[in-house]
C-alpha cells in the first residue's frame, strides 16, 4: 500500500519544480488552508523559500517561491 503524501511534501515538490504559490493557489491545488504555517516549517527545515507581498484589488497577499540560485522571482 502506498503512503499518501502530506500537504507539506506535495507543496515542497511543487516548489522544487519551480512552482510559485499564493494562499488561494495552495487551497485550490492542495486543499491547504495554512500555507504560511507549512512555509514556516519548510524554512525551519532549511529550505530557502522567499516571500513576496503582492497587492490586487486593494488586498495584500503573500506569494512564495523556493529560491533557486539562478532564477529570479
Predicted model as a PDB file, atoms N, CA, C, CB and O in Angstrom, pLDDT in the B-factor column:
MODEL        1                                                                  
ATOM      1  N   UNK A   1       0.846  -1.182   0.000  1.00 69.00           N  
ATOM      2  CA  UNK A   1       0.000   0.000   0.000  1.00 69.00           C  
ATOM      3  C   UNK A   1       0.891   1.245   0.000  1.00 69.00           C  
ATOM      4  CB  UNK A   1      -0.962  -0.001   1.227  1.00 69.00           C  
ATOM      5  O   UNK A   1       1.812   1.362   0.807  1.00 69.00           O  
ATOM      6  N   UNK A   2       0.605   2.152  -0.900  1.00 71.00           N  
ATOM      7  CA  UNK A   2       1.389   3.378  -0.997  1.00 71.00           C  
ATOM      8  C   UNK A   2       0.930   4.387   0.041  1.00 71.00           C  
ATOM      9  CB  UNK A   2       1.284   3.977  -2.402  1.00 71.00           C  
ATOM     10  O   UNK A   2      -0.263   4.557   0.290  1.00 71.00           O  
ATOM     11  N   UNK A   3       1.906   5.049   0.634  1.00 77.00           N  
ATOM     12  CA  UNK A   3       1.604   6.092   1.612  1.00 77.00           C  
ATOM     13  C   UNK A   3       1.255   7.382   0.873  1.00 77.00           C  
ATOM     14  CB  UNK A   3       2.805   6.318   2.580  1.00 77.00           C  
ATOM     15  O   UNK A   3       1.973   7.802  -0.034  1.00 77.00           O  
ATOM     16  N   UNK A   4       0.160   7.996   1.264  1.00 80.00           N  
ATOM     17  CA  UNK A   4      -0.242   9.267   0.665  1.00 80.00           C  
ATOM     18  C   UNK A   4       0.696  10.374   1.146  1.00 80.00           C  
ATOM     19  CB  UNK A   4      -1.720   9.604   1.017  1.00 80.00           C  
ATOM     20  O   UNK A   4       1.020  10.450   2.331  1.00 80.00           O  
ATOM     21  N   UNK A   5       1.124  11.223   0.227  1.00 88.00           N  
ATOM     22  CA  UNK A   5       1.997  12.336   0.591  1.00 88.00           C  
ATOM     23  C   UNK A   5       1.236  13.359   1.422  1.00 88.00           C  
ATOM     24  CB  UNK A   5       2.583  12.999  -0.665  1.00 88.00           C  
ATOM     25  O   UNK A   5       0.043  13.584   1.222  1.00 88.00           O  
ATOM     26  N   UNK A   6       1.953  13.972   2.355  1.00 93.00           N  
ATOM     27  CA  UNK A   6       1.344  15.035   3.144  1.00 93.00           C  
ATOM     28  C   UNK A   6       1.274  16.305   2.299  1.00 93.00           C  
ATOM     29  CB  UNK A   6       2.144  15.284   4.457  1.00 93.00           C  
ATOM     30  O   UNK A   6       1.925  16.406   1.258  1.00 93.00           O  
ATOM     31  N   UNK A   7       0.485  17.264   2.753  1.00 95.00           N  
ATOM     32  CA  UNK A   7       0.417  18.552   2.052  1.00 95.00           C  
ATOM     33  C   UNK A   7       1.804  19.179   1.994  1.00 95.00           C  
ATOM     34  CB  UNK A   7      -0.584  19.514   2.752  1.00 95.00           C  
ATOM     35  O   UNK A   7       2.189  19.744   0.971  1.00 95.00           O  
ATOM     36  N   UNK A   8       2.554  19.082   3.086  1.00 96.00           N  
ATOM     37  CA  UNK A   8       3.890  19.676   3.115  1.00 96.00           C  
ATOM     38  C   UNK A   8       4.788  19.034   2.057  1.00 96.00           C  
ATOM     39  CB  UNK A   8       4.520  19.521   4.515  1.00 96.00           C  
ATOM     40  O   UNK A   8       5.526  19.735   1.365  1.00 96.00           O  
ATOM     41  N   UNK A   9       4.730  17.721   1.928  1.00 96.00           N  
ATOM     42  CA  UNK A   9       5.539  17.025   0.919  1.00 96.00           C  
ATOM     43  C   UNK A   9       5.117  17.432  -0.493  1.00 96.00           C  
ATOM     44  CB  UNK A   9       5.415  15.497   1.088  1.00 96.00           C  
ATOM     45  O   UNK A   9       5.963  17.654  -1.359  1.00 96.00           O  
ATOM     46  N   UNK A  10       3.813  17.527  -0.719  1.00 96.00           N  
ATOM     47  CA  UNK A  10       3.311  17.917  -2.039  1.00 96.00           C  
ATOM     48  C   UNK A  10       3.730  19.352  -2.384  1.00 96.00           C  
ATOM     49  CB  UNK A  10       1.775  17.786  -2.088  1.00 96.00           C  
ATOM     50  O   UNK A  10       4.132  19.636  -3.512  1.00 96.00           O  
ATOM     51  N   UNK A  11       3.628  20.245  -1.402  1.00 97.00           N  
ATOM     52  CA  UNK A  11       3.980  21.647  -1.629  1.00 97.00           C  
ATOM     53  C   UNK A  11       5.478  21.788  -1.871  1.00 97.00           C  
ATOM     54  CB  UNK A  11       3.548  22.516  -0.432  1.00 97.00           C  
ATOM     55  O   UNK A  11       5.890  22.547  -2.749  1.00 97.00           O  
ATOM     56  N   UNK A  12       6.298  21.073  -1.109  1.00 97.00           N  
ATOM     57  CA  UNK A  12       7.741  21.129  -1.333  1.00 97.00           C  
ATOM     58  C   UNK A  12       8.081  20.632  -2.735  1.00 97.00           C  
ATOM     59  CB  UNK A  12       8.487  20.296  -0.273  1.00 97.00           C  
ATOM     60  O   UNK A  12       8.888  21.253  -3.427  1.00 97.00           O  
ATOM     61  N   UNK A  13       7.488  19.540  -3.157  1.00 96.00           N  
ATOM     62  CA  UNK A  13       7.730  19.024  -4.509  1.00 96.00           C  
ATOM     63  C   UNK A  13       7.334  20.061  -5.562  1.00 96.00           C  
ATOM     64  CB  UNK A  13       6.948  17.709  -4.735  1.00 96.00           C  
ATOM     65  O   UNK A  13       8.036  20.244  -6.556  1.00 96.00           O  
ATOM     66  N   UNK A  14       6.207  20.735  -5.336  1.00 97.00           N  
ATOM     67  CA  UNK A  14       5.750  21.776  -6.255  1.00 97.00           C  
ATOM     68  C   UNK A  14       6.757  22.929  -6.308  1.00 97.00           C  
ATOM     69  CB  UNK A  14       4.360  22.297  -5.831  1.00 97.00           C  
ATOM     70  O   UNK A  14       7.094  23.417  -7.387  1.00 97.00           O  
ATOM     71  N   UNK A  15       7.232  23.359  -5.141  1.00 97.00           N  
ATOM     72  CA  UNK A  15       8.257  24.416  -5.106  1.00 97.00           C  
ATOM     73  C   UNK A  15       9.521  23.964  -5.832  1.00 97.00           C  
ATOM     74  CB  UNK A  15       8.594  24.800  -3.645  1.00 97.00           C  
ATOM     75  O   UNK A  15      10.106  24.734  -6.595  1.00 97.00           O  
ATOM     76  N   UNK A  16       9.942  22.736  -5.604  1.00 96.00           N  
ATOM     77  CA  UNK A  16      11.168  22.221  -6.223  1.00 96.00           C  
ATOM     78  C   UNK A  16      11.056  22.153  -7.738  1.00 96.00           C  
ATOM     79  CB  UNK A  16      11.495  20.843  -5.674  1.00 96.00           C  
ATOM     80  O   UNK A  16      12.067  22.208  -8.438  1.00 96.00           O  
ATOM     81  N   UNK A  17       9.834  22.034  -8.250  1.00 96.00           N  
ATOM     82  CA  UNK A  17       9.630  22.004  -9.701  1.00 96.00           C  
ATOM     83  C   UNK A  17       9.554  23.421 -10.285  1.00 96.00           C  
ATOM     84  CB  UNK A  17       8.347  21.226 -10.040  1.00 96.00           C  
ATOM     85  O   UNK A  17       9.333  23.590 -11.484  1.00 96.00           O  
ATOM     86  N   UNK A  18       9.740  24.441  -9.426  1.00 95.00           N  
ATOM     87  CA  UNK A  18       9.719  25.828  -9.899  1.00 95.00           C  
ATOM     88  C   UNK A  18       8.404  26.543  -9.667  1.00 95.00           C  
ATOM     89  CB  UNK A  18      10.033  25.863 -11.348  1.00 95.00           C  
ATOM     90  O   UNK A  18       8.232  27.680 -10.108  1.00 95.00           O  
ATOM     91  N   UNK A  19       7.480  25.902  -8.989  1.00 96.00           N  
ATOM     92  CA  UNK A  19       6.167  26.493  -8.764  1.00 96.00           C  
ATOM     93  C   UNK A  19       6.182  27.650  -7.777  1.00 96.00           C  
ATOM     94  CB  UNK A  19       5.224  25.446  -8.281  1.00 96.00           C  
ATOM     95  O   UNK A  19       7.015  27.706  -6.873  1.00 96.00           O  
ATOM     96  N   UNK A  20       5.248  28.566  -7.966  1.00 97.00           N  
ATOM     97  CA  UNK A  20       5.021  29.712  -7.094  1.00 97.00           C  
ATOM     98  C   UNK A  20       3.612  29.575  -6.532  1.00 97.00           C  
ATOM     99  CB  UNK A  20       5.210  31.078  -7.862  1.00 97.00           C  
ATOM    100  O   UNK A  20       2.679  29.245  -7.263  1.00 97.00           O  
ATOM    101  N   UNK A  21       3.457  29.829  -5.234  1.00 97.00           N  
ATOM    102  CA  UNK A  21       2.143  29.652  -4.605  1.00 97.00           C  
ATOM    103  C   UNK A  21       1.705  30.883  -3.832  1.00 97.00           C  
ATOM    104  CB  UNK A  21       2.165  28.455  -3.677  1.00 97.00           C  
ATOM    105  O   UNK A  21       2.505  31.549  -3.175  1.00 97.00           O  
ATOM    106  N   UNK A  22       0.421  31.166  -3.927  1.00 97.00           N  
ATOM    107  CA  UNK A  22      -0.256  32.108  -3.051  1.00 97.00           C  
ATOM    108  C   UNK A  22      -1.174  31.267  -2.165  1.00 97.00           C  
ATOM    109  CB  UNK A  22      -1.061  33.217  -3.868  1.00 97.00           C  
ATOM    110  O   UNK A  22      -1.409  30.098  -2.472  1.00 97.00           O  
ATOM    111  N   UNK A  23      -1.691  31.824  -1.086  1.00 96.00           N  
ATOM    112  CA  UNK A  23      -2.604  31.040  -0.249  1.00 96.00           C  
ATOM    113  C   UNK A  23      -3.813  30.487  -1.011  1.00 96.00           C  
ATOM    114  CB  UNK A  23      -3.087  31.888   0.897  1.00 96.00           C  
ATOM    115  O   UNK A  23      -4.226  29.354  -0.765  1.00 96.00           O  
ATOM    116  N   UNK A  24      -4.377  31.261  -1.919  1.00 95.00           N  
ATOM    117  CA  UNK A  24      -5.547  30.772  -2.668  1.00 95.00           C  
ATOM    118  C   UNK A  24      -5.145  29.661  -3.631  1.00 95.00           C  
ATOM    119  CB  UNK A  24      -6.218  31.927  -3.445  1.00 95.00           C  
ATOM    120  O   UNK A  24      -5.912  28.722  -3.846  1.00 95.00           O  
ATOM    121  N   UNK A  25      -3.940  29.759  -4.219  1.00 96.00           N  
ATOM    122  CA  UNK A  25      -3.447  28.690  -5.084  1.00 96.00           C  
ATOM    123  C   UNK A  25      -3.277  27.396  -4.290  1.00 96.00           C  
ATOM    124  CB  UNK A  25      -2.112  29.095  -5.738  1.00 96.00           C  
ATOM    125  O   UNK A  25      -3.649  26.320  -4.758  1.00 96.00           O  
ATOM    126  N   UNK A  26      -2.712  27.507  -3.080  1.00 97.00           N  
ATOM    127  CA  UNK A  26      -2.489  26.327  -2.235  1.00 97.00           C  
ATOM    128  C   UNK A  26      -3.814  25.683  -1.841  1.00 97.00           C  
ATOM    129  CB  UNK A  26      -1.691  26.708  -0.973  1.00 97.00           C  
ATOM    130  O   UNK A  26      -3.915  24.457  -1.776  1.00 97.00           O  
ATOM    131  N   UNK A  27      -4.813  26.491  -1.581  1.00 97.00           N  
ATOM    132  CA  UNK A  27      -6.135  25.960  -1.238  1.00 97.00           C  
ATOM    133  C   UNK A  27      -6.725  25.195  -2.424  1.00 97.00           C  
ATOM    134  CB  UNK A  27      -7.086  27.104  -0.810  1.00 97.00           C  
ATOM    135  O   UNK A  27      -7.226  24.082  -2.263  1.00 97.00           O  
ATOM    136  N   UNK A  28      -6.665  25.786  -3.594  1.00 97.00           N  
ATOM    137  CA  UNK A  28      -7.233  25.162  -4.785  1.00 97.00           C  
ATOM    138  C   UNK A  28      -6.457  23.905  -5.204  1.00 97.00           C  
ATOM    139  CB  UNK A  28      -7.256  26.165  -5.935  1.00 97.00           C  
ATOM    140  O   UNK A  28      -7.056  22.886  -5.547  1.00 97.00           O  
ATOM    141  N   UNK A  29      -5.127  23.985  -5.173  1.00 97.00           N  
ATOM    142  CA  UNK A  29      -4.291  22.907  -5.688  1.00 97.00           C  
ATOM    143  C   UNK A  29      -4.108  21.758  -4.694  1.00 97.00           C  
ATOM    144  CB  UNK A  29      -2.947  23.455  -6.073  1.00 97.00           C  
ATOM    145  O   UNK A  29      -4.106  20.589  -5.080  1.00 97.00           O  
ATOM    146  N   UNK A  30      -3.953  22.103  -3.403  1.00 96.00           N  
ATOM    147  CA  UNK A  30      -3.610  21.090  -2.403  1.00 96.00           C  
ATOM    148  C   UNK A  30      -4.614  20.973  -1.256  1.00 96.00           C  
ATOM    149  CB  UNK A  30      -2.263  21.392  -1.840  1.00 96.00           C  
ATOM    150  O   UNK A  30      -4.443  20.129  -0.376  1.00 96.00           O  
ATOM    151  N   UNK A  31      -5.660  21.807  -1.249  1.00 96.00           N  
ATOM    152  CA  UNK A  31      -6.618  21.793  -0.144  1.00 96.00           C  
ATOM    153  C   UNK A  31      -6.006  22.312   1.143  1.00 96.00           C  
ATOM    154  CB  UNK A  31      -7.150  20.392   0.072  1.00 96.00           C  
ATOM    155  O   UNK A  31      -6.442  21.952   2.237  1.00 96.00           O  
ATOM    156  N   UNK A  32      -5.000  23.153   1.012  1.00 96.00           N  
ATOM    157  CA  UNK A  32      -4.231  23.659   2.158  1.00 96.00           C  
ATOM    158  C   UNK A  32      -4.765  25.020   2.596  1.00 96.00           C  
ATOM    159  CB  UNK A  32      -2.726  23.764   1.805  1.00 96.00           C  
ATOM    160  O   UNK A  32      -4.731  25.986   1.834  1.00 96.00           O  
ATOM    161  N   UNK A  33      -5.255  25.084   3.824  1.00 96.00           N  
ATOM    162  CA  UNK A  33      -5.761  26.338   4.378  1.00 96.00           C  
ATOM    163  C   UNK A  33      -4.672  27.153   5.072  1.00 96.00           C  
ATOM    164  CB  UNK A  33      -6.882  26.052   5.354  1.00 96.00           C  
ATOM    165  O   UNK A  33      -4.863  28.345   5.316  1.00 96.00           O  
ATOM    166  N   UNK A  34      -3.518  26.529   5.400  1.00 96.00           N  
ATOM    167  CA  UNK A  34      -2.499  27.206   6.207  1.00 96.00           C  
ATOM    168  C   UNK A  34      -1.136  27.165   5.521  1.00 96.00           C  
ATOM    169  CB  UNK A  34      -2.406  26.565   7.598  1.00 96.00           C  
ATOM    170  O   UNK A  34      -0.179  26.610   6.062  1.00 96.00           O  
ATOM    171  N   UNK A  35      -1.054  27.750   4.340  1.00 97.00           N  
ATOM    172  CA  UNK A  35       0.193  27.753   3.581  1.00 97.00           C  
ATOM    173  C   UNK A  35       1.324  28.400   4.369  1.00 97.00           C  
ATOM    174  CB  UNK A  35       0.003  28.478   2.255  1.00 97.00           C  
ATOM    175  O   UNK A  35       2.449  27.900   4.351  1.00 97.00           O  
ATOM    176  N   UNK A  36       1.050  29.493   5.053  1.00 97.00           N  
ATOM    177  CA  UNK A  36       2.104  30.187   5.806  1.00 97.00           C  
ATOM    178  C   UNK A  36       2.727  29.270   6.861  1.00 97.00           C  
ATOM    179  CB  UNK A  36       1.538  31.451   6.479  1.00 97.00           C  
ATOM    180  O   UNK A  36       3.935  29.328   7.092  1.00 97.00           O  
ATOM    181  N   UNK A  37       1.919  28.430   7.498  1.00 97.00           N  
ATOM    182  CA  UNK A  37       2.442  27.505   8.505  1.00 97.00           C  
ATOM    183  C   UNK A  37       3.341  26.451   7.864  1.00 97.00           C  
ATOM    184  CB  UNK A  37       1.290  26.827   9.260  1.00 97.00           C  
ATOM    185  O   UNK A  37       4.372  26.086   8.429  1.00 97.00           O  
ATOM    186  N   UNK A  38       2.959  25.969   6.705  1.00 97.00           N  
ATOM    187  CA  UNK A  38       3.779  24.981   6.006  1.00 97.00           C  
ATOM    188  C   UNK A  38       5.079  25.613   5.545  1.00 97.00           C  
ATOM    189  CB  UNK A  38       3.019  24.388   4.808  1.00 97.00           C  
ATOM    190  O   UNK A  38       6.141  25.002   5.671  1.00 97.00           O  
ATOM    191  N   UNK A  39       5.014  26.824   5.014  1.00 98.00           N  
ATOM    192  CA  UNK A  39       6.222  27.533   4.594  1.00 98.00           C  
ATOM    193  C   UNK A  39       7.139  27.749   5.800  1.00 98.00           C  
ATOM    194  CB  UNK A  39       5.862  28.893   3.929  1.00 98.00           C  
ATOM    195  O   UNK A  39       8.354  27.583   5.689  1.00 98.00           O  
ATOM    196  N   UNK A  40       6.572  28.117   6.943  1.00 97.00           N  
ATOM    197  CA  UNK A  40       7.349  28.302   8.163  1.00 97.00           C  
ATOM    198  C   UNK A  40       8.099  27.015   8.514  1.00 97.00           C  
ATOM    199  CB  UNK A  40       6.431  28.728   9.330  1.00 97.00           C  
ATOM    200  O   UNK A  40       9.292  27.049   8.817  1.00 97.00           O  
ATOM    201  N   UNK A  41       7.401  25.891   8.473  1.00 97.00           N  
ATOM    202  CA  UNK A  41       8.025  24.598   8.779  1.00 97.00           C  
ATOM    203  C   UNK A  41       9.123  24.253   7.774  1.00 97.00           C  
ATOM    204  CB  UNK A  41       6.967  23.489   8.795  1.00 97.00           C  
ATOM    205  O   UNK A  41      10.187  23.771   8.162  1.00 97.00           O  
ATOM    206  N   UNK A  42       8.874  24.493   6.501  1.00 97.00           N  
ATOM    207  CA  UNK A  42       9.877  24.201   5.477  1.00 97.00           C  
ATOM    208  C   UNK A  42      11.121  25.075   5.669  1.00 97.00           C  
ATOM    209  CB  UNK A  42       9.285  24.417   4.069  1.00 97.00           C  
ATOM    210  O   UNK A  42      12.244  24.607   5.481  1.00 97.00           O  
ATOM    211  N   UNK A  43      10.921  26.330   6.038  1.00 96.00           N  
ATOM    212  CA  UNK A  43      12.063  27.213   6.306  1.00 96.00           C  
ATOM    213  C   UNK A  43      12.856  26.706   7.502  1.00 96.00           C  
ATOM    214  CB  UNK A  43      11.589  28.661   6.556  1.00 96.00           C  
ATOM    215  O   UNK A  43      14.086  26.732   7.480  1.00 96.00           O  
ATOM    216  N   UNK A  44      12.164  26.240   8.557  1.00 97.00           N  
ATOM    217  CA  UNK A  44      12.847  25.686   9.732  1.00 97.00           C  
ATOM    218  C   UNK A  44      13.680  24.467   9.363  1.00 97.00           C  
ATOM    219  CB  UNK A  44      11.830  25.313  10.816  1.00 97.00           C  
ATOM    220  O   UNK A  44      14.706  24.200   9.989  1.00 97.00           O  
ATOM    221  N   UNK A  45      13.248  23.735   8.361  1.00 95.00           N  
ATOM    222  CA  UNK A  45      13.971  22.552   7.892  1.00 95.00           C  
ATOM    223  C   UNK A  45      15.141  22.924   6.987  1.00 95.00           C  
ATOM    224  CB  UNK A  45      13.024  21.617   7.151  1.00 95.00           C  
ATOM    225  O   UNK A  45      15.893  22.050   6.555  1.00 95.00           O  
ATOM    226  N   UNK A  46      15.301  24.225   6.695  1.00 95.00           N  
ATOM    227  CA  UNK A  46      16.446  24.672   5.917  1.00 95.00           C  
ATOM    228  C   UNK A  46      16.174  25.030   4.470  1.00 95.00           C  
ATOM    229  CB  UNK A  46      17.460  23.644   5.948  1.00 95.00           C  
ATOM    230  O   UNK A  46      17.102  25.370   3.737  1.00 95.00           O  
ATOM    231  N   UNK A  47      14.939  24.962   4.046  1.00 96.00           N  
ATOM    232  CA  UNK A  47      14.614  25.317   2.667  1.00 96.00           C  
ATOM    233  C   UNK A  47      14.571  26.841   2.533  1.00 96.00           C  
ATOM    234  CB  UNK A  47      13.256  24.686   2.235  1.00 96.00           C  
ATOM    235  O   UNK A  47      13.995  27.532   3.374  1.00 96.00           O  
ATOM    236  N   UNK A  48      15.180  27.347   1.481  1.00 96.00           N  
ATOM    237  CA  UNK A  48      15.266  28.786   1.249  1.00 96.00           C  
ATOM    238  C   UNK A  48      14.060  29.241   0.431  1.00 96.00           C  
ATOM    239  CB  UNK A  48      16.591  29.154   0.526  1.00 96.00           C  
ATOM    240  O   UNK A  48      14.113  29.298  -0.798  1.00 96.00           O  
ATOM    241  N   UNK A  49      12.986  29.560   1.125  1.00 97.00           N  
ATOM    242  CA  UNK A  49      11.745  29.981   0.468  1.00 97.00           C  
ATOM    243  C   UNK A  49      11.604  31.483   0.630  1.00 97.00           C  
ATOM    244  CB  UNK A  49      10.502  29.237   1.057  1.00 97.00           C  
ATOM    245  O   UNK A  49      11.677  32.014   1.738  1.00 97.00           O  
ATOM    246  N   UNK A  50      11.401  32.153  -0.486  1.00 96.00           N  
ATOM    247  CA  UNK A  50      11.264  33.607  -0.499  1.00 96.00           C  
ATOM    248  C   UNK A  50       9.787  33.994  -0.459  1.00 96.00           C  
ATOM    249  CB  UNK A  50      11.949  34.208  -1.749  1.00 96.00           C  
ATOM    250  O   UNK A  50       8.939  33.328  -1.054  1.00 96.00           O  
ATOM    251  N   UNK A  51       9.501  35.066   0.243  1.00 96.00           N  
ATOM    252  CA  UNK A  51       8.144  35.593   0.355  1.00 96.00           C  
ATOM    253  C   UNK A  51       8.101  36.958  -0.300  1.00 96.00           C  
ATOM    254  CB  UNK A  51       7.686  35.674   1.840  1.00 96.00           C  
ATOM    255  O   UNK A  51       8.960  37.806  -0.056  1.00 96.00           O  
ATOM    256  N   UNK A  52       7.112  37.158  -1.117  1.00 96.00           N  
ATOM    257  CA  UNK A  52       6.935  38.460  -1.774  1.00 96.00           C  
ATOM    258  C   UNK A  52       5.493  38.890  -1.547  1.00 96.00           C  
ATOM    259  CB  UNK A  52       7.276  38.392  -3.320  1.00 96.00           C  
ATOM    260  O   UNK A  52       4.567  38.117  -1.792  1.00 96.00           O  
ATOM    261  N   UNK A  53       5.297  40.123  -1.078  1.00 96.00           N  
ATOM    262  CA  UNK A  53       3.937  40.633  -0.881  1.00 96.00           C  
ATOM    263  C   UNK A  53       3.423  41.220  -2.184  1.00 96.00           C  
ATOM    264  CB  UNK A  53       3.897  41.697   0.249  1.00 96.00           C  
ATOM    265  O   UNK A  53       4.120  41.975  -2.861  1.00 96.00           O  
ATOM    266  N   UNK A  54       2.210  40.867  -2.518  1.00 95.00           N  
ATOM    267  CA  UNK A  54       1.554  41.351  -3.731  1.00 95.00           C  
ATOM    268  C   UNK A  54       0.288  42.093  -3.326  1.00 95.00           C  
ATOM    269  CB  UNK A  54       1.226  40.175  -4.712  1.00 95.00           C  
ATOM    270  O   UNK A  54      -0.258  41.878  -2.243  1.00 95.00           O  
ATOM    271  N   UNK A  55      -0.162  42.957  -4.203  1.00 94.00           N  
ATOM    272  CA  UNK A  55      -1.391  43.724  -3.980  1.00 94.00           C  
ATOM    273  C   UNK A  55      -2.279  43.572  -5.205  1.00 94.00           C  
ATOM    274  CB  UNK A  55      -1.082  45.233  -3.696  1.00 94.00           C  
ATOM    275  O   UNK A  55      -1.816  43.705  -6.338  1.00 94.00           O  
ATOM    276  N   UNK A  56      -3.562  43.292  -4.971  1.00 91.00           N  
ATOM    277  CA  UNK A  56      -4.511  43.174  -6.068  1.00 91.00           C  
ATOM    278  C   UNK A  56      -5.897  43.522  -5.543  1.00 91.00           C  
ATOM    279  CB  UNK A  56      -4.487  41.742  -6.686  1.00 91.00           C  
ATOM    280  O   UNK A  56      -6.348  42.973  -4.537  1.00 91.00           O  
ATOM    281  N   UNK A  57      -6.553  44.421  -6.217  1.00 91.00           N  
ATOM    282  CA  UNK A  57      -7.906  44.803  -5.831  1.00 91.00           C  
ATOM    283  C   UNK A  57      -7.994  45.331  -4.413  1.00 91.00           C  
ATOM    284  CB  UNK A  57      -8.825  43.636  -5.981  1.00 91.00           C  
ATOM    285  O   UNK A  57      -8.991  45.113  -3.725  1.00 91.00           O  
ATOM    286  N   UNK A  58      -6.946  46.030  -3.969  1.00 93.00           N  
ATOM    287  CA  UNK A  58      -6.927  46.580  -2.628  1.00 93.00           C  
ATOM    288  C   UNK A  58      -6.613  45.557  -1.538  1.00 93.00           C  
ATOM    289  CB  UNK A  58      -8.234  47.213  -2.343  1.00 93.00           C  
ATOM    290  O   UNK A  58      -6.677  45.873  -0.351  1.00 93.00           O  
ATOM    291  N   UNK A  59      -6.278  44.347  -1.935  1.00 92.00           N  
ATOM    292  CA  UNK A  59      -5.958  43.277  -0.983  1.00 92.00           C  
ATOM    293  C   UNK A  59      -4.464  42.975  -1.044  1.00 92.00           C  
ATOM    294  CB  UNK A  59      -6.789  41.994  -1.285  1.00 92.00           C  
ATOM    295  O   UNK A  59      -3.837  43.084  -2.098  1.00 92.00           O  
ATOM    296  N   UNK A  60      -3.904  42.591   0.105  1.00 95.00           N  
ATOM    297  CA  UNK A  60      -2.499  42.221   0.186  1.00 95.00           C  
ATOM    298  C   UNK A  60      -2.421  40.724   0.470  1.00 95.00           C  
ATOM    299  CB  UNK A  60      -1.753  43.047   1.288  1.00 95.00           C  
ATOM    300  O   UNK A  60      -3.159  40.205   1.307  1.00 95.00           O  
ATOM    301  N   UNK A  61      -1.520  40.032  -0.235  1.00 95.00           N  
ATOM    302  CA  UNK A  61      -1.335  38.602  -0.014  1.00 95.00           C  
ATOM    303  C   UNK A  61       0.117  38.234  -0.294  1.00 95.00           C  
ATOM    304  CB  UNK A  61      -2.296  37.772  -0.908  1.00 95.00           C  
ATOM    305  O   UNK A  61       0.842  38.965  -0.971  1.00 95.00           O  
ATOM    306  N   UNK A  62       0.523  37.090   0.239  1.00 96.00           N  
ATOM    307  CA  UNK A  62       1.899  36.615   0.070  1.00 96.00           C  
ATOM    308  C   UNK A  62       1.989  35.678  -1.127  1.00 96.00           C  
ATOM    309  CB  UNK A  62       2.392  35.901   1.349  1.00 96.00           C  
ATOM    310  O   UNK A  62       1.047  34.958  -1.458  1.00 96.00           O  
ATOM    311  N   UNK A  63       3.155  35.714  -1.760  1.00 97.00           N  
ATOM    312  CA  UNK A  63       3.477  34.790  -2.836  1.00 97.00           C  
ATOM    313  C   UNK A  63       4.795  34.129  -2.441  1.00 97.00           C  
ATOM    314  CB  UNK A  63       3.574  35.523  -4.247  1.00 97.00           C  
ATOM    315  O   UNK A  63       5.757  34.818  -2.103  1.00 97.00           O  
ATOM    316  N   UNK A  64       4.840  32.807  -2.481  1.00 98.00           N  
ATOM    317  CA  UNK A  64       6.011  32.059  -2.018  1.00 98.00           C  
ATOM    318  C   UNK A  64       6.662  31.307  -3.174  1.00 98.00           C  
ATOM    319  CB  UNK A  64       5.616  31.076  -0.900  1.00 98.00           C  
ATOM    320  O   UNK A  64       5.997  30.810  -4.083  1.00 98.00           O  
ATOM    321  N   UNK A  65       8.010  31.246  -3.097  1.00 97.00           N  
ATOM    322  CA  UNK A  65       8.788  30.554  -4.126  1.00 97.00           C  
ATOM    323  C   UNK A  65      10.064  30.034  -3.501  1.00 97.00           C  
ATOM    324  CB  UNK A  65       9.104  31.490  -5.326  1.00 97.00           C  
ATOM    325  O   UNK A  65      10.694  30.716  -2.693  1.00 97.00           O  
ATOM    326  N   UNK A  66      10.443  28.818  -3.879  1.00 96.00           N  
ATOM    327  CA  UNK A  66      11.715  28.267  -3.441  1.00 96.00           C  
ATOM    328  C   UNK A  66      12.818  29.013  -4.175  1.00 96.00           C  
ATOM    329  CB  UNK A  66      11.796  26.725  -3.702  1.00 96.00           C  
ATOM    330  O   UNK A  66      12.758  29.169  -5.395  1.00 96.00           O  
ATOM    331  N   UNK A  67      13.819  29.472  -3.444  1.00 91.00           N  
ATOM    332  CA  UNK A  67      14.907  30.229  -4.056  1.00 91.00           C  
ATOM    333  C   UNK A  67      15.866  29.281  -4.763  1.00 91.00           C  
ATOM    334  CB  UNK A  67      15.656  31.065  -2.997  1.00 91.00           C  
ATOM    335  O   UNK A  67      16.606  28.532  -4.127  1.00 91.00           O  
ATOM    336  N   UNK A  68      15.837  29.329  -6.080  1.00 76.00           N  
ATOM    337  CA  UNK A  68      16.824  28.636  -6.895  1.00 76.00           C  
ATOM    338  C   UNK A  68      17.851  29.707  -7.240  1.00 76.00           C  
ATOM    339  CB  UNK A  68      16.180  27.952  -8.201  1.00 76.00           C  
ATOM    340  O   UNK A  68      17.490  30.756  -7.773  1.00 76.00           O  
ATOM    341  N   UNK A  69      19.075  29.469  -6.956  1.00 65.00           N  
ATOM    342  CA  UNK A  69      20.122  30.493  -7.069  1.00 65.00           C  
ATOM    343  C   UNK A  69      20.166  31.156  -8.446  1.00 65.00           C  
ATOM    344  CB  UNK A  69      21.470  29.879  -6.768  1.00 65.00           C  
ATOM    345  O   UNK A  69      20.599  32.304  -8.548  1.00 65.00           O  
ATOM    346  N   UNK A  70      19.738  30.480  -9.496  1.00 50.00           N  
ATOM    347  CA  UNK A  70      19.878  31.030 -10.837  1.00 50.00           C  
ATOM    348  C   UNK A  70      18.597  31.663 -11.379  1.00 50.00           C  
ATOM    349  CB  UNK A  70      20.329  29.954 -11.769  1.00 50.00           C  
ATOM    350  O   UNK A  70      18.595  32.165 -12.503  1.00 50.00           O  
ATOM    351  N   UNK A  71      17.509  31.653 -10.608  1.00 49.00           N  
ATOM    352  CA  UNK A  71      16.259  32.224 -11.109  1.00 49.00           C  
ATOM    353  C   UNK A  71      15.841  33.447 -10.309  1.00 49.00           C  
ATOM    354  CB  UNK A  71      15.152  31.184 -11.073  1.00 49.00           C  
ATOM    355  O   UNK A  71      16.197  33.592  -9.140  1.00 49.00           O  
ATOM    356  N   UNK A  72      15.099  34.304 -10.940  1.00 52.00           N  
ATOM    357  CA  UNK A  72      14.549  35.480 -10.293  1.00 52.00           C  
ATOM    358  C   UNK A  72      13.099  35.233  -9.940  1.00 52.00           C  
ATOM    359  CB  UNK A  72      14.686  36.713 -11.190  1.00 52.00           C  
ATOM    360  O   UNK A  72      12.443  34.383 -10.540  1.00 52.00           O  
ATOM    361  N   UNK A  73      12.598  35.975  -8.967  1.00 52.00           N  
ATOM    362  CA  UNK A  73      11.197  35.870  -8.560  1.00 52.00           C  
ATOM    363  C   UNK A  73      10.388  36.344  -9.694  1.00 52.00           C  
ATOM    364  CB  UNK A  73      10.882  36.671  -7.280  1.00 52.00           C  
ATOM    365  O   UNK A  73       9.160  36.359  -9.613  1.00 52.00           O  
TER     366      UNK A  73                                                      
ENDMDL                                                                          
END                                                                             
